[in-house]
Amino acid sequence: MIVYENSLRNFIIQCNNGIIADQVACEMHKAMIPFSHNEERSWLESLPFVARALDDNSLNKEMNVAIEYKSQLNKTRIDFLMYGKNDLNEDSIVIVELKQWSKINASNKPNYIYAIGGGGIPSDYPHPSYQALRYAYILGAFNEYVQNNDVNINSCSYCHNMDNIYNKYINDITKYRFLDESPCYLKDDAYKLRELVKKYVTKTSRILLYDIDNAHIRPSKDFSKMLYGAINGNQIFSLDDGQAESVATIIYETNKSLIQQKRKTIIIKGGPGCGKSVVAINAMGQLIHPSDNSIPKNVCYCTPNFTLKTVFAAYLKQNDLKKAAIDNLFKAEATFARSSKFDYDCIIVDEAHRCFTWKFGMGVKKEVDLIDKIFYASRVNVWFIDEDQVVTNSDVLTINKINEYAKKYNSDVIEGENYL
């Protein structure tokens, strides 16, 4: 959804006149999108920094900008983007994630940074360049116009209040490998932002954003490669902040569990279409291929949904992940009937509301409790569940029953409101 769009020239004028926040708020009201006082303050305080960075004669002032653009695919909005054509007359976009942070520290969560957010609360937040790159991924992976017209999509972040002394944290290329694709600019890097825009957008093309916004949503033809990349540790196979938080939590808690030798149970709730399977696959890939140089984790994905497993397997077989490897990663619930204690560092259970304590016809004796066996076999178990889809049956899994099993195994339960 297009909220605010204008020429770069008019955007700069509105910032210089101190009315840009009012203009964006007005457009948000028209679009019937709720927003907070903190968001309005961020427009007032951050957008003038962007205007000053881009107020340069080397840039074409007639090219186009957009603020708070909302993709059709998720709940999040893009802070700022510039779009038009490059020197080769190709459609091109630069996505910019803005942050007002002035002080930060390192985070133990992958792809996160420790900072004071908009509410004034210190916490772990997604790295802004990681956010921007995810937005670029969304457009490239699911927008038909972008795919058919080979639109160039580039991303970066701009922390306009941050001094260079924090560069060692936020631009740690060994920790944040995505920085090669999506750089992070600090207080004194306005010229770098300007150079990036100048490299990719030189001509106006106002219709481009409208073409993208009106396009059909469809998975890219390269979806199998994306799935394969996720299994191999690709960090960008997630769609929004809630999903990224879920992935980071699974990885962080699994690493902590192995260090502490303590069982963990993670419950992630979400209805149809919220991306549970995407999160599960992404987390599994990053545990198998950790980006922090730690040892690979013994992890598997379990789902009672045979169709879902078959679809994933079909996609992966198009690449070089063979049947034996797929069978080792994707398990049926009955597989764990014969598992030993701590066979797996992490078992991820998708569609957990379809799990039963016993599966008739799977060659498992009736006295074997399959859910209990999953707890027994795993150091960390992750349950993606939608209780609204639970059928009436005394054997079916619920959140209350997950908590009962966790108590039996003295497993710490992690259940957050920000997941998915």
C-alpha positions as CSV (number, residue, x, y, z in Angstrom):
1,M,0.0,0.0,0.0
2,I,1.4,3.4,-1.0
3,V,1.1,5.9,1.9
4,Y,3.3,8.9,1.0
5,E,5.0,9.3,-2.3
6,N,6.5,12.5,-3.8
7,S,9.5,13.8,-5.7
8,L,12.8,14.1,-3.9
9,R,12.6,17.9,-4.4
10,N,9.2,18.2,-2.7
11,F,10.2,15.9,0.1
12,I,13.2,18.0,0.9
13,I,11.1,21.2,0.8
14,Q,8.6,19.7,3.2
15,C,11.4,18.6,5.6
16,N,13.0,22.0,5.5
17,N,9.6,23.6,6.2
18,G,9.1,21.3,9.2
19,I,5.8,19.8,7.9
20,I,6.9,16.4,6.7
21,A,5.6,14.6,9.9
22,D,2.2,16.2,9.4
23,Q,2.2,15.2,5.7
24,V,2.9,11.6,6.5
25,A,0.4,11.5,9.3
26,C,-2.3,12.9,7.0
27,E,-1.6,10.2,4.4
28,M,-1.6,7.5,7.1
29,H,-5.1,8.7,8.2
30,K,-6.3,8.6,4.6
31,A,-5.0,5.1,4.2
32,M,-6.7,4.2,7.6
33,I,-3.4,2.9,9.0
34,P,-3.1,3.4,12.8
35,F,0.2,4.8,14.0
36,S,1.7,5.8,17.4
37,H,3.0,9.0,18.8
38,N,6.5,7.4,18.7
39,E,6.2,6.8,15.0
40,E,5.1,10.4,14.4
41,R,8.0,11.7,16.4
42,S,10.4,9.5,14.4
43,W,9.1,11.0,11.1
44,L,9.8,14.5,12.6
45,E,13.2,13.6,13.8
46,S,14.6,11.1,11.3
47,L,13.3,12.2,7.9
48,P,15.1,15.7,7.9
49,F,18.4,13.8,8.3
50,V,17.6,11.9,5.1
51,A,16.6,15.1,3.3
52,R,19.9,16.7,4.3
53,A,21.8,13.7,3.1
54,L,20.1,13.7,-0.3
55,D,20.0,17.5,-0.8
56,D,22.9,17.5,-3.3
57,N,23.2,18.7,-6.8
58,S,24.6,15.4,-7.9
59,L,21.2,13.8,-7.5
60,N,18.2,14.2,-9.7
61,K,15.6,16.0,-7.6
62,E,12.7,14.8,-9.8
63,M,13.2,11.1,-8.8
64,N,10.7,9.6,-6.5
65,V,10.6,8.8,-2.8
66,A,8.1,6.9,-0.6
67,I,7.6,6.8,3.1
68,E,5.9,4.0,5.2
69,Y,5.3,1.8,2.1
70,K,3.4,-1.3,3.2
71,S,3.9,-4.6,1.3
72,Q,0.8,-6.7,0.6
73,L,2.6,-9.7,2.2
74,N,3.2,-8.7,5.8
75,K,2.4,-6.4,8.7
76,T,5.6,-4.3,8.5
77,R,6.2,-1.0,6.6
78,I,9.3,0.3,4.9
79,D,10.6,3.5,6.4
80,F,11.9,5.1,3.3
81,L,12.6,4.2,-0.3
82,M,13.8,5.9,-3.5
83,Y,12.8,4.5,-6.8
84,G,13.1,5.2,-10.5
85,K,15.5,4.1,-13.2
86,N,19.3,3.6,-13.2
87,D,21.7,4.7,-15.9
88,L,20.9,1.6,-18.0
89,N,17.2,2.6,-17.9
90,E,16.3,-0.3,-15.7
91,D,13.7,-0.1,-12.9
92,S,15.5,0.3,-9.6
93,I,14.7,0.8,-5.9
94,V,16.8,1.6,-2.8
95,I,15.2,0.7,0.6
96,V,16.4,2.6,3.6
97,E,15.7,1.5,7.2
98,L,16.0,4.5,9.6
99,K,17.0,4.3,13.3
100,Q,17.4,7.1,15.9
101,W,19.6,5.0,18.1
102,S,22.6,6.8,19.6
103,K,24.0,4.0,21.8
104,I,24.1,0.3,21.2
105,N,25.9,-2.8,22.3
106,A,26.4,-6.4,21.1
107,S,23.5,-8.9,21.2
108,N,23.8,-12.7,21.6
109,K,20.8,-13.2,19.3
110,P,21.8,-13.8,15.6
111,N,21.1,-10.7,13.4
112,Y,20.1,-8.6,16.4
113,I,21.7,-5.6,18.2
114,Y,21.1,-4.4,21.7
115,A,19.7,-0.8,21.8
116,I,17.1,1.5,23.3
117,G,14.0,1.3,21.1
118,G,11.2,3.8,20.4
119,G,9.6,3.2,23.7
120,G,12.8,3.9,25.6
121,I,13.2,0.3,26.6
122,P,16.7,-1.4,26.2
123,S,16.3,-4.7,24.4
124,D,17.5,-6.9,21.5
125,Y,16.2,-5.5,18.2
126,P,16.7,-6.7,14.6
127,H,19.8,-5.2,13.0
128,P,18.4,-2.4,10.8
129,S,20.3,-3.6,7.7
130,Y,18.9,-7.0,8.2
131,Q,15.4,-5.5,8.3
132,A,16.0,-3.6,5.1
133,L,17.4,-6.7,3.3
134,R,14.3,-8.7,4.4
135,Y,12.0,-6.1,2.8
136,A,14.1,-6.3,-0.4
137,Y,13.8,-10.1,-0.3
138,I,10.0,-9.9,0.1
139,L,9.6,-7.8,-3.0
140,G,11.9,-10.0,-5.0
141,A,10.5,-13.3,-3.9
142,F,6.8,-12.6,-4.1
143,N,5.9,-9.6,-6.4
144,E,5.0,-10.6,-9.9
145,Y,6.0,-7.2,-11.4
146,V,9.4,-7.2,-9.8
147,Q,10.0,-10.8,-11.1
148,N,8.8,-10.2,-14.6
149,N,10.7,-6.9,-15.1
150,D,13.9,-7.8,-13.2
151,V,13.6,-4.7,-10.9
152,N,16.9,-4.0,-9.1
153,I,16.2,-3.9,-5.4
154,N,19.0,-2.6,-3.1
155,S,18.9,-1.9,0.7
156,C,20.7,-0.2,3.5
157,S,20.1,1.3,6.9
158,Y,20.9,4.8,8.2
159,C,21.5,5.3,12.0
160,H,21.8,9.1,11.7
161,N,22.4,9.7,15.5
162,M,25.1,7.1,16.0
163,D,28.7,8.1,16.4
164,N,31.5,6.1,14.8
165,I,32.6,4.6,18.1
166,Y,29.8,2.2,17.8
167,N,30.9,1.0,14.4
168,K,32.6,-2.0,15.8
169,Y,29.3,-3.3,17.1
170,I,26.8,-2.5,14.3
171,N,29.2,-3.1,11.4
172,D,30.8,-6.3,12.6
173,I,31.0,-8.1,9.2
174,T,32.1,-11.4,10.8
175,K,28.8,-11.4,12.8
176,Y,26.5,-9.7,10.3
177,R,27.4,-11.2,7.0
178,F,24.5,-9.5,5.3
179,L,26.3,-6.1,5.5
180,D,28.0,-6.8,2.2
181,E,24.5,-6.7,0.6
182,S,22.9,-4.2,2.9
183,P,25.3,-1.7,4.4
184,C,24.7,0.3,7.6
185,Y,25.5,4.0,7.6
186,L,26.1,6.1,10.8
187,K,26.0,9.8,11.7
188,D,29.0,10.8,9.5
189,D,28.1,8.6,6.6
190,A,25.5,10.8,4.8
191,Y,27.7,10.9,1.8
192,K,27.8,7.1,1.6
193,L,24.0,7.0,1.6
194,R,24.0,9.7,-1.2
195,E,26.5,7.7,-3.2
196,L,24.5,4.5,-2.9
197,V,21.3,6.2,-4.2
198,K,23.2,7.9,-7.0
199,K,24.6,4.5,-8.0
200,Y,21.2,2.9,-8.4
201,V,18.6,5.6,-9.1
202,T,19.3,8.4,-11.5
203,K,16.0,9.0,-13.4
204,T,12.4,9.5,-12.5
205,S,9.7,6.8,-12.9
206,R,6.8,7.6,-10.6
207,I,4.7,4.8,-12.1
208,L,7.1,2.1,-10.9
209,L,5.8,2.0,-7.3
210,Y,2.2,1.8,-8.6
211,D,3.1,-1.1,-10.9
212,I,4.6,-2.9,-8.0
213,D,1.8,-2.1,-5.6
214,N,-0.8,-3.3,-8.1
215,A,1.0,-6.5,-9.1
216,H,-0.1,-10.0,-8.2
217,I,1.5,-11.9,-5.3
218,R,3.1,-15.1,-6.4
219,P,6.2,-17.1,-5.2
220,S,9.2,-16.6,-7.4
221,K,10.1,-19.3,-10.0
222,D,13.3,-19.7,-7.9
223,F,11.4,-20.6,-4.8
224,S,13.1,-24.0,-4.6
225,K,16.5,-22.3,-4.6
226,M,15.3,-20.0,-1.8
227,L,14.1,-23.0,0.2
228,Y,17.4,-24.8,-0.5
229,G,19.2,-21.6,0.6
230,A,17.2,-21.6,3.9
231,I,18.2,-25.2,4.6
232,N,21.8,-24.2,4.0
233,G,21.7,-21.3,6.4
234,N,20.4,-18.5,4.3
235,Q,19.5,-15.8,6.8
236,I,16.9,-13.9,4.8
237,F,14.1,-16.6,4.5
238,S,11.7,-14.7,6.8
239,L,9.0,-12.2,6.1
240,D,8.5,-9.8,9.0
241,D,9.8,-8.8,12.4
242,G,7.7,-11.3,14.4
243,Q,9.0,-14.1,12.2
244,A,12.6,-12.9,12.6
245,E,12.1,-12.7,16.3
246,S,10.9,-16.3,16.3
247,V,13.9,-17.5,14.3
248,A,16.4,-15.7,16.5
249,T,14.7,-17.0,19.7
250,I,15.0,-20.6,18.5
251,I,18.6,-20.3,17.7
252,Y,19.5,-18.3,20.8
253,E,17.7,-20.7,23.2
254,T,19.1,-23.8,21.5
255,N,22.7,-22.4,21.9
256,K,22.0,-21.5,25.5
257,S,20.4,-24.9,26.2
258,L,23.5,-26.8,25.0
259,I,25.8,-24.6,27.1
260,Q,23.7,-24.9,30.2
261,Q,22.8,-28.6,29.6
262,K,19.2,-27.6,30.3
263,R,16.0,-28.6,28.4
264,K,14.0,-25.9,26.7
265,T,10.5,-25.9,25.3
266,I,9.5,-23.1,22.9
267,I,5.8,-22.5,22.0
268,I,5.1,-20.3,19.0
269,K,1.4,-19.6,18.3
270,G,0.0,-18.5,14.9
271,G,-2.9,-19.0,12.6
272,P,-2.9,-20.0,8.9
273,G,-0.7,-17.8,6.7
274,C,1.4,-16.4,9.5
275,G,4.6,-18.1,8.2
276,K,5.1,-20.9,10.8
277,S,6.6,-23.2,8.2
278,V,8.9,-20.4,6.8
279,V,10.2,-19.8,10.4
280,A,10.7,-23.5,11.0
281,I,12.7,-24.0,7.9
282,N,14.8,-20.9,8.4
283,A,15.6,-21.8,12.0
284,M,16.6,-25.3,11.0
285,G,18.9,-24.1,8.3
286,Q,20.7,-21.6,10.6
287,L,21.1,-24.3,13.3
288,I,22.6,-26.7,10.8
289,H,24.8,-24.0,9.3
290,P,25.5,-21.6,12.2
291,S,26.9,-18.2,11.2
292,D,28.7,-17.7,14.5
293,N,31.3,-20.5,13.7
294,S,29.8,-22.7,16.5
295,I,29.4,-26.4,15.8
296,P,26.4,-27.5,13.7
297,K,23.4,-28.7,15.6
298,N,21.6,-32.0,15.2
299,V,18.2,-30.7,14.3
300,C,15.2,-32.1,12.5
301,Y,11.8,-30.9,11.3
302,C,8.7,-32.9,12.1
303,T,5.2,-32.3,10.9
304,P,2.0,-34.5,10.9
305,N,1.0,-32.7,7.7
306,F,2.2,-35.2,5.0
307,T,1.3,-32.8,2.2
308,L,3.6,-30.0,3.6
309,K,6.5,-32.4,4.0
310,T,6.0,-33.7,0.4
311,V,5.9,-30.1,-1.0
312,F,9.2,-29.2,0.8
313,A,10.8,-32.4,-0.4
314,A,9.8,-31.8,-4.0
315,Y,11.2,-28.3,-4.0
316,L,14.5,-29.5,-2.4
317,K,15.0,-32.4,-4.8
318,Q,15.1,-29.8,-7.7
319,N,18.5,-28.8,-6.2
320,D,21.2,-31.1,-4.9
321,L,19.6,-32.1,-1.6
322,K,19.0,-35.8,-2.2
323,K,16.4,-38.1,-0.7
324,A,18.6,-39.5,2.0
325,A,19.4,-36.0,3.2
326,I,15.8,-34.9,3.1
327,D,14.7,-38.0,5.1
328,N,17.3,-37.1,7.7
329,L,16.0,-33.6,8.1
330,F,12.2,-34.2,7.7
331,K,10.8,-36.7,10.1
332,A,7.4,-38.2,10.7
333,E,6.0,-38.2,14.2
334,A,6.3,-42.0,14.5
335,T,10.1,-41.8,13.9
336,F,10.7,-40.8,17.4
337,A,9.1,-44.0,18.9
338,R,12.5,-45.6,18.9
339,S,14.6,-42.5,19.8
340,S,17.1,-42.4,22.6
341,K,17.6,-39.6,25.2
342,F,19.0,-36.4,23.6
343,D,19.3,-37.8,20.1
344,Y,18.6,-34.3,18.8
345,D,19.8,-30.9,19.9
346,C,16.5,-29.5,18.6
347,I,13.3,-30.9,17.2
348,I,11.0,-28.5,15.5
349,V,7.4,-29.6,15.3
350,D,5.2,-27.7,12.8
351,E,1.4,-28.0,12.8
352,A,1.7,-29.3,16.4
353,H,-2.1,-29.1,16.9
354,R,-2.3,-32.1,14.6
355,C,0.0,-34.2,16.8
356,F,-1.4,-37.2,18.7
357,T,0.0,-39.2,21.5
358,W,-0.5,-42.3,19.4
359,K,-0.7,-42.8,15.6
360,F,-2.8,-45.8,14.5
361,G,-1.3,-47.7,11.6
362,M,2.2,-46.2,11.9
363,G,3.8,-49.4,13.3
364,V,3.9,-48.0,16.8
365,K,2.6,-49.8,19.9
366,K,-0.3,-48.2,21.5
367,E,1.4,-47.7,24.9
368,V,4.1,-45.5,23.2
369,D,3.4,-41.8,23.8
370,L,4.9,-40.1,20.7
371,I,4.7,-36.6,22.1
372,D,6.5,-37.8,25.2
373,K,9.2,-39.4,23.0
374,I,9.8,-36.1,21.2
375,F,10.5,-34.5,24.6
376,Y,12.7,-37.4,25.6
377,A,14.7,-37.3,22.4
378,S,15.3,-33.5,22.3
379,R,17.4,-31.0,24.3
380,V,15.2,-28.3,22.8
381,N,11.7,-28.8,21.3
382,V,9.8,-26.1,19.4
383,W,6.1,-26.3,18.9
384,F,4.3,-24.3,16.2
385,I,0.7,-24.5,17.1
386,D,-2.7,-23.0,16.2
387,E,-5.2,-24.0,18.9
388,D,-8.1,-22.6,16.8
389,Q,-7.5,-25.6,14.5
390,V,-7.5,-28.2,17.2
391,V,-10.1,-30.9,16.8
392,T,-12.1,-32.4,19.7
393,N,-10.1,-35.4,20.8
394,S,-8.6,-36.3,24.1
395,D,-5.3,-37.3,22.5
396,V,-4.7,-34.2,20.4
397,L,-2.0,-31.8,21.5
398,T,-2.7,-28.4,23.1
399,I,-0.6,-25.7,24.7
400,N,-1.7,-26.9,28.2
401,K,-0.5,-30.4,27.4
402,I,2.8,-29.1,26.1
403,N,3.3,-27.3,29.4
404,E,2.5,-30.6,31.2
405,Y,5.1,-32.5,29.3
406,A,7.6,-29.7,29.9
407,K,7.0,-29.8,33.6
408,K,7.5,-33.6,33.6
409,Y,10.9,-33.1,31.9
410,N,11.8,-30.0,33.9
411,S,12.0,-28.1,30.6
412,D,12.0,-24.3,30.7
413,V,9.1,-23.0,28.7
414,I,9.6,-19.9,26.4
415,E,6.3,-18.5,25.1
416,G,6.4,-14.9,23.8
417,E,3.8,-12.4,22.5
418,N,6.1,-11.1,19.8
419,Y,6.5,-14.3,17.8
420,L,4.8,-14.5,14.4
